[in-house]
Amino acid sequence: MDKKILLGMMVIGLVATLAGAGIYAYFSDTETARIEFTTGDMNLQLATGTRAGATGGWIDEDTLEITGPTNWDEDEEYTVVIWFKNAGSLGAKFLYREYLDFLGEDGFLDAVELVSVYEYYDGAWDPTNWVRGSTDGSYSNWGWWYTSVGYGHGDGDYTFTLRELLNMKHGKYDEKCYHYASGATEDYLPPSGVVAVEYTFKLMGEETTNDLMDKIFSFKIECHMTNENIETYPGPV
């Protein structure tokens, strides 16, 4: 066979092959869809104040320092109001408080009485004094005060001392606050919401001694905001 003819046949075959391959070379393009999720946050802030509202600056990630009376006298009462604010984007169904870390002369543990605890939430002050456990002053199983039927806390003298407050242990936290009217289905502290607690303490004259004059004592309240229902003492609610 003539070499020129053979070469021509090979070129024709190659062109046919390339044309066939082009039939299957579809146009295409690739894009990527990215789905991003961002979780919310809880940010608990504290401030001192009065029943009318917070007056001190909001404290975040630091300890709220509260200075009591400098010349506290026998049988004198002192009231402090602590405000709590949810500065985060998620609501919290529970607010826990734990009382701990007493520092000072041991005699103050029995010389200081917790007279009352009132709570502000849902835009109003609850009339219940949680130390007594009911609005009419009678004893109930919600109260912190010692009762004749064994509920609450105390040593039987019908006063609730600082020692009894710091020993009020029924689990990780001493006090669980939630929106009890809804059975904890609604937020106790919604985003941007505020609640408060008012404590009134009394220096009991019959318990004070010369050893307690010109002395300083302190204790801490650890506050924890969460949606986790930690099983603990349910009151004050």
Backbone hydrogen bonds, N-H to C=O, Kabsch-Sander energy under -0.5 kcal/mol:
donor,donor_aa,acceptor,acceptor_aa,energy
6,L,2,D,-2.0
7,L,3,K,-2.1
8,G,4,K,-1.9
9,M,5,I,-2.0
10,M,6,L,-1.6
11,V,7,L,-1.8
12,I,8,G,-1.9
13,G,9,M,-1.9
14,L,10,M,-1.9
15,V,11,V,-2.1
16,A,12,I,-1.9
17,T,13,G,-1.9
18,L,14,L,-2.2
19,A,15,V,-2.2
20,G,16,A,-1.9
21,A,17,T,-1.9
22,G,18,L,-1.6
23,I,19,A,-0.6
23,I,20,G,-0.9
24,Y,21,A,-1.2
25,A,22,G,-0.7
26,Y,24,Y,-1.5
34,R,32,T,-0.5
36,E,34,R,-0.5
45,Q,85,K,-2.4
46,L,59,I,-1.9
47,A,83,W,-1.8
49,G,81,V,-1.2
50,T,53,G,-2.4
53,G,50,T,-1.1
55,T,48,T,-2.1
56,G,48,T,-1.9
59,I,46,L,-3.6
65,E,63,T,-0.8
66,I,64,L,-0.5
67,T,65,E,-0.5
68,G,66,I,-0.6
75,D,203,L,-3.7
76,E,73,D,-1.6
78,Y,201,F,-2.9
80,V,199,Y,-2.6
81,V,49,G,-0.6
82,I,197,V,-2.6
83,W,47,A,-3.6
84,F,195,V,-3.3
85,K,45,Q,-2.6
86,N,193,G,-2.3
87,A,43,N,-3.2
87,A,85,K,-1.0
89,S,41,D,-1.2
90,L,41,D,-2.2
92,A,189,L,-2.3
94,F,226,T,-2.3
95,L,177,C,-2.1
96,Y,224,H,-3.4
97,R,175,E,-2.0
98,E,222,E,-2.3
100,L,98,E,-0.5
100,L,220,K,-2.2
103,L,218,S,-2.7
105,E,216,I,-0.5
108,F,105,E,-1.8
109,L,106,D,-1.5
110,D,107,G,-0.9
111,A,107,G,-1.1
112,V,108,F,-1.5
113,E,111,A,-0.5
113,E,202,K,-3.0
114,L,160,F,-3.7
115,V,113,E,-0.9
115,V,200,T,-2.6
116,S,200,T,-1.2
118,Y,198,E,-2.0
120,Y,196,A,-2.7
121,Y,124,A,-2.2
124,A,121,Y,-1.4
126,D,119,E,-3.3
130,W,117,V,-2.6
130,W,128,T,-0.9
132,R,129,N,-1.0
133,G,129,N,-2.8
134,S,129,N,-0.6
137,G,134,S,-1.0
140,S,132,R,-0.6
143,G,140,S,-1.4
144,W,130,W,-1.4
145,W,131,V,-2.1
147,T,151,Y,-1.3
150,G,147,T,-1.5
153,H,144,W,-2.0
161,T,159,T,-0.7
162,L,112,V,-2.3
163,R,109,L,-2.4
165,L,161,T,-2.1
166,L,162,L,-2.4
167,N,163,R,-1.2
168,M,165,L,-1.3
169,K,167,N,-2.2
170,H,168,M,-0.6
174,D,97,R,-0.8
175,E,97,R,-1.7
176,K,233,Y,-0.6
177,C,95,L,-2.7
177,C,175,E,-0.5
178,Y,237,V,-3.5
179,H,186,E,-0.5
180,Y,178,Y,-2.0
182,S,179,H,-1.6
183,G,180,Y,-0.6
184,A,179,H,-1.9
188,Y,92,A,-1.6
189,L,92,A,-2.8
192,S,86,N,-2.8
193,G,190,P,-2.7
195,V,84,F,-2.0
196,A,120,Y,-2.2
197,V,82,I,-2.1
198,E,118,Y,-3.0
199,Y,80,V,-2.8
199,Y,197,V,-0.5
200,T,116,S,-2.0
201,F,78,Y,-3.2
202,K,113,E,-2.5
203,L,76,E,-2.0
204,M,111,A,-3.1
204,M,202,K,-0.9
207,E,204,M,-1.5
208,T,204,M,-0.9
208,T,205,G,-0.6
212,L,209,T,-1.8
213,M,210,N,-1.3
215,K,212,L,-1.0
218,S,103,L,-1.8
220,K,100,L,-3.3
222,E,98,E,-3.0
222,E,220,K,-0.5
223,C,221,I,-0.5
224,H,96,Y,-2.5
226,T,94,F,-2.1
230,I,228,E,-1.4
231,E,229,N,-0.5
